[in-house]
Amino acid sequence: MVILSGARLDPSLARRFMDTFGDILYNAYGSSEVGICAFATPADLRAAPETVGRPIVGTPVGILDATGSPSGRR
């Protein structure tokens, strides 16, 4: 198991890593202020290597428009 965090994971690097070492790569996304808020599994990264993953259970998420207001989209 290899867990990455701290900077954007380049999609081509994710693919090359998993093609070489197998599906052992995980991407943890977050910030200093909140810690990890999303997590991408190897299956997530195979399907969409640019993903930051799915929200951690209990993490509220929303989509905002350009003005910072809720977009109403899901």
C-alpha positions in Angstrom: 0.0 0.0 0.0 1.3 3.4 -1.0 -0.6 6.5 0.1 0.2 9.9 -1.5 -0.8 13.3 -0.1 0.4 16.9 -0.2 0.2 17.8 -3.9 -1.7 17.1 -7.0 -1.2 13.5 -8.3 -0.3 13.6 -12.0 -2.7 11.3 -13.8 0.0 9.8 -16.0 2.2 9.1 -13.0 -0.7 7.3 -11.3 -1.2 5.1 -14.3 2.5 4.4 -14.8 2.9 3.6 -11.1 0.0 1.1 -11.0 1.0 -0.5 -14.3 4.5 -1.1 -12.8 3.7 -2.0 -9.2 0.0 -3.0 -9.2 -3.1 -1.5 -7.8 -1.6 -0.5 -4.4 -1.8 3.3 -4.9 -4.1 5.5 -2.8 -4.5 9.3 -3.0 -5.4 11.2 0.2 -6.7 14.8 -0.5 -7.1 17.5 2.1 -5.5 20.6 3.5 -3.5 21.6 6.6 -6.7 23.2 8.1 -9.0 20.2 7.8 -6.8 17.1 7.2 -7.9 14.5 4.8 -11.4 15.1 3.4 -11.3 12.8 0.3 -9.7 9.5 -0.5 -9.1 7.8 -3.8 -8.7 4.0 -3.9 -6.8 2.1 -6.7 -10.2 1.4 -8.4 -11.0 5.1 -8.3 -7.6 6.0 -9.8 -7.9 3.4 -12.5 -11.4 4.7 -13.5 -10.3 8.4 -13.4 -6.6 9.0 -12.6 -7.2 12.7 -12.1 -9.7 12.2 -9.3 -9.1 13.3 -5.7 -11.5 10.5 -4.6 -14.6 10.4 -2.6 -15.5 12.4 0.5 -14.5 10.7 3.8 -17.7 9.6 5.6 -19.1 12.5 7.6 -17.4 15.1 5.4 -20.0 17.6 4.1 -19.5 18.6 0.5 -21.2 21.0 -1.9 -20.9 22.5 -5.4 -20.6 26.3 -5.5 -21.0 28.6 -8.5 -18.6 31.4 -9.5 -20.1 33.6 -6.8 -19.6 31.1 -4.0 -23.3 30.3 -3.8 -24.7 26.7 -3.8 -25.2 25.7 -7.4 -28.1 23.4 -6.8 -26.3 20.7 -8.8 -25.6 17.2 -7.4 
